[in-house]
Amino acid sequence: MIKIPELEELVGMGRNRPWTGEEESVVRTYYGRVPTQRLASYLNRTLSSVQNKVQRMGLSGEGCE
């Protein structure tokens, strides 16, 4: 796959960008309390990225939609 740094900067996200401890803490604290899409927007992540992270973290329950 060809990487074009200028385009990645415009999008603001790299593919498979590692999660920081701070981001994980936000998910742990707010998942189920605020809509998942809002968490995704705040973290500059896709909805599916946050949903996958929630599953990997073993957080139970339904998120707020």
Beta strands, then each sheet from edge to edge (+ up, - down):
end
